[in-house]
Amino acid sequence: MLIRARSNYCNPSRRSQAGFTLLEVMIAVLVFAFGLLTTASLQLLAKRANYESLQRTTASHLAFDMLERIRANTAAMNNYTGGGQIVLGNGSRGGEPAPNCDSTADGCTSADVALHDLWQWEQLIDGASETRGGAATGGLVSPTACVRGPAGGGAGTYTVAIAWRGVTELVDPVLDNCGAGTGLYGPNNTLRRVIMVRTFVGPF
């Protein structure tokens, strides 16, 4: 009588019970780890993009705010530009000027209002109202603002340009040279971001 030996290799049900091999487990772990790294990279890129967008939006609002201050105080427009251009940022205006022009009782002239507007606006750019350890943490990063207008004031084109420090290196923007020579924005200004708003004010 011929007796045939039974082999487990010929039994599909036995093969299906063999489970995962070590190689299969390692490949699964590798794929899972790659997926986690990809997700983390996407989150980092998204956070950077959101941060850049927030800085640009803040700069845009601040630029329009300064132009509205000029429109509201046409009698002292020359004080906002210093007869051509005023550069602000990083506490360049010093302490709050007196009087602070919070009410009509202060008896402020148009020039006083302009000086206080410039100081208050620089505080907004610097984020001086939000501090940690004595340092400003709000506002824009390393801001430089340039307010320009006709020599001697009066009706004409007024420009507000705001530069700040970005996160990633890009080509230096040619839109406006505000802050380009300050050394705040990396080699060749590759971290410089800038927004420029221009409008005509007057006649009155």
C-alpha positions in Angstrom: 0.0 0.0 0.0 1.3 3.4 -1.0 1.1 5.9 1.8 1.5 9.6 0.9 2.9 12.0 3.4 0.7 14.9 4.2 2.3 18.3 3.8 1.1 21.5 5.6 2.4 23.5 2.6 -0.4 22.1 0.4 -3.1 23.1 2.9 -4.3 26.7 2.2 -6.0 26.8 5.6 -2.8 26.1 7.4 -1.0 28.8 5.4 -3.6 31.4 6.3 -3.0 30.8 10.0 0.7 31.5 9.7 0.2 35.3 10.6 2.4 38.2 9.7 6.1 37.8 9.2 8.6 40.2 10.8 9.3 41.8 7.4 5.7 42.6 6.9 5.5 44.2 10.3 8.6 46.3 9.6 7.1 47.5 6.3 3.8 48.5 7.9 5.7 50.4 10.6 7.8 52.2 8.0 4.7 53.2 6.0 3.0 54.4 9.2 6.0 56.5 10.2 6.3 58.0 6.8 2.7 59.0 7.0 3.2 60.7 10.4 6.2 62.6 9.1 4.3 63.8 6.1 1.4 65.0 8.3 3.7 66.8 10.6 5.4 68.6 7.7 2.1 69.7 6.3 1.1 71.0 9.7 4.3 73.0 9.9 3.8 74.5 6.4 0.2 75.4 7.2 1.2 77.1 10.5 3.9 79.1 8.6 1.4 80.1 5.9 -1.2 81.1 8.5 1.4 83.2 10.4 2.5 85.0 7.3 -1.1 85.7 6.4 -1.8 87.1 9.8 1.2 89.4 9.7 0.2 90.7 6.2 -3.4 91.3 7.3 -2.3 93.2 10.4 0.1 95.3 8.3 -2.7 96.1 5.9 -5.1 97.2 8.6 -2.4 99.4 10.2 -1.6 101.1 6.9 -5.2 102.1 6.3 -5.5 103.2 9.9 -2.7 105.7 9.5 -4.2 107.1 6.3 -7.5 107.6 8.1 -5.7 109.4 10.9 -4.2 111.8 8.3 -7.6 112.4 6.7 -9.1 113.2 10.0 -6.5 115.8 10.9 -5.9 117.6 7.6 -4.7 120.8 9.4 -1.5 119.0 10.5 -0.8 116.6 7.6 2.8 117.8 7.4 3.4 116.6 11.0 2.6 113.0 9.9 5.3 113.0 7.2 7.9 115.4 8.7 7.9 117.4 5.4 8.6 114.3 3.3 9.0 111.0 5.2 8.8 109.8 8.8 10.2 106.3 9.7 8.7 104.5 12.7 9.0 101.2 14.5 10.8 99.5 17.3 10.1 102.3 19.8 11.6 105.1 17.8 9.1 107.6 19.1 10.1 107.1 22.7 7.6 107.8 25.5 4.1 109.1 25.2 3.9 112.8 24.3 2.1 115.2 26.5 -0.7 116.1 26.4 -2.1 112.7 25.5 -5.1 114.2 23.6 -7.6 111.7 25.0 -10.3 114.4 25.4 -11.1 118.0 24.4 -10.2 119.1 27.9 -6.5 118.4 27.1 -6.6 121.4 24.8 -4.5 119.7 22.0 -3.7 121.5 18.8 -3.8 119.7 15.5 0.0 119.3 15.7 -0.4 117.7 19.2 -2.9 115.3 17.8 -0.6 114.3 15.0 2.3 113.7 17.3 0.2 111.5 19.6 -1.2 109.7 16.6 2.3 108.8 15.4 3.3 107.6 18.9 0.1 105.6 19.3 0.3 104.1 15.9 3.9 103.0 16.5 2.7 101.3 19.7 0.2 99.3 17.6 2.9 98.3 15.1 5.3 97.2 17.8 2.5 95.4 19.7 3.5 97.3 22.9 0.2 96.5 24.6 1.1 92.8 24.7 4.3 92.2 26.6 6.2 89.3 28.1 9.3 89.8 30.3 9.2 93.5 29.4 9.4 92.8 25.6 6.5 93.4 23.2 5.0 90.2 21.9 2.1 91.5 19.7 2.1 93.5 16.5 4.5 92.8 13.7 7.9 91.2 13.9 10.8 93.8 13.6 8.5 96.4 12.0 9.6 99.4 10.0 7.0 101.9 8.8 7.4 104.7 6.4 4.8 107.5 6.1 5.4 109.8 3.1 3.6 112.8 1.7 4.1 116.1 -0.2 6.8 118.4 1.1 5.1 120.9 3.3 2.0 118.9 3.7 -1.3 119.8 2.0 -3.3 118.0 -0.6 -1.5 115.3 -2.5 -0.5 111.6 -2.5 0.2 110.1 0.8 1.9 106.7 1.1 2.2 104.3 4.1 4.6 101.4 3.6 5.2 98.8 6.4 8.0 96.2 6.4 8.3 93.3 8.8 10.4 90.1 9.2 9.0 86.9 7.5 9.6 83.3 8.4 11.1 81.9 5.2 13.6 83.4 2.8 12.2 84.9 -0.4 13.4 87.4 -3.0 13.6 90.9 -1.6 10.4 92.7 -2.7 10.8 95.6 -5.0 7.4 97.1 -4.2 8.9 99.6 -1.7 12.4 100.1 -0.1 11.0 100.8 3.4 13.3 99.1 6.0 15.7 97.9 3.3 18.8 99.4 4.9 18.0 98.5 8.5 19.7 95.1 8.7 16.6 93.6 10.4 15.6 91.3 7.6 18.4 88.9 6.9 21.1 88.9 4.3 20.0 90.7 1.1 16.7 91.4 2.8 15.4 87.9 2.0 13.2 87.9 5.1 11.7 91.3 4.4 8.0 91.5 3.7 6.4 94.8 2.8 3.0 96.2 2.1 2.4 99.7 0.6 -0.8 101.7 0.5 -1.1 104.9 -1.4 -4.0 107.4 -1.6 -4.7 111.0 -2.6 -5.8 113.3 0.2 -7.5 116.7 -0.5 -8.2 119.2 -1.7 -10.0 120.8 1.3 
